[in-house]
């Protein structure tokens, strides 16, 4: 894990404790990084309506290239602490169904 990732993780733990405290928590705990634990990186191809602030639309279709679809957890703006596989599958199914329904217009036929 890079030094920057460790700093980001430490910041996230501090910020989470601050938020929990403001919400009324009387105790909390945090730890990390843990060796050999996977992380769910997200947000590298953010989904959204505005092409100035996101990469893909609600169908996971690129704002800049109409025949490019990205259907993985990179379209999430963030990711929870649990495995996002079920959500990735659902988005993949939804995106694939959209492509199949609109294939001719997507490829310009």
Secondary structure, 3 states (H helix, E strand, C coil): CCHHHHHHHHHHHHHHHHHHHHCCCCCCCCCCCCCCCCCCCCCCCCECCCCCCCCECCCCEECCCCCCECCCHHHCCCCCCCCCHHHHHHHHHHHHHHHHHCHHHHHCC
